[in-house]
Amino acid sequence: MPVVPAVGVEAARRAMLQRGLPRRVRVRACRSIRDARALLLRELVDAIVVGMRPGWLDDAAALAADFRAVPVFVFGAFRPDDGETLAACQEAHLGGVLVETVDEPVAGELIAARSAGRRRGRQLADAPRLLRLTEPIQRAAWEEALARVGARTTTADIARALRRTREHLSREFAAGGAPNLKRVIDLARTACAADLLASSGYDTGVVARILRFSSAGHFTATTRRIAGVTPAELAPLGPRGVLQRFLRGRTRSRI
């Protein structure tokens, strides 16, 4: 499940961040930017929080440049005369600035609203309509598939989460001309892969590992089946482009 690395953020403030984040997202303490980078290459990261300390702005800007699919937030005690620093944060394309004592009570909510997962969700906002997901159970299954892109997810996993049997959910989901649920699970993962690969800090091997594909070959087979391209060709498509390709006759398996 998604994580939020917090670099140089004390325990009490990490707990405050955690309270405002969705239950699936976990804050992870990191001692250094190097630790955060290592985590980015192992886990699906929804956002990054960097505490103010010597060199913090350069570190935050470098993360934002290398992993532009993941918003980087700065958390610290800014003063009224820190206008130049705040302008530099904006120039570095950071996800936002969180001010101690001012933003603390809602910091988690602010991060969640601008997180990588939420942004991907907005890019795929019309997917339920385009996929003919008209019933509440179909839409709930789609939301589960989106939320689980960082895990090895099966139809049975989603069925358990929605308190259905696998067979029952499969029939309900495919009703009315909707795609097979397994295909939609792979669509969500492939759309996420396209989003991540737009960042220079990620390569296809890393993304395959983060999204829990069993092998590079499995990753390639999935992207070809869903979008008709190799993993190396995903980045220019983005999540929306993956969805559009999927709708062109790739919504159902041949078996």
C-alpha angles and dihedrals in degrees: 000000000000121000135199113214111214112200117199094350116137122238097255092054092045088055090051090051091049093054092059097046126088113272093250093057118082129198113227122199114230124188095204145010087256089060090049091051090051090052091050088059094050107036140035104262120204098187141339127231119201120192120219114263137125109316094008096132095052090047093049092046092050091051091048091051095048098040104032092159088068120063116231118212127195117217119195153108103286119186129213090256093055093095094124091051092050090049089052089052089054092048089052089057094237119175092241149306120260114201119211115246091006103060100019097098092054101026094112092050092049091052093046091052092056099033125131091248093051091049091051089049090055091050089054096039094122094046094101091056094044092046091048094242098159103150124078092239091054092051091046090053090050091052090050091051091052092047093050101050091116093058137062097263128186134183087256091057092054092043091055091049090052094041096244133120114255092245093048094048092047091055094044093048096050094048119117096024097301119148125264111279092234089056091050091051088054090046091057092049093046092049089051091048090054090052094050095046091061086074118084090219092067129068129184094264093052093046092049088054095045092051091046099241108167093233144347088263091055090050091051094047091051096049091047091050095047104034106010093240140094121256089257089061097051101085098073090051098056121191093299093051091050090054092050092051091047091056091057097087100303099102098100134045121239092233 
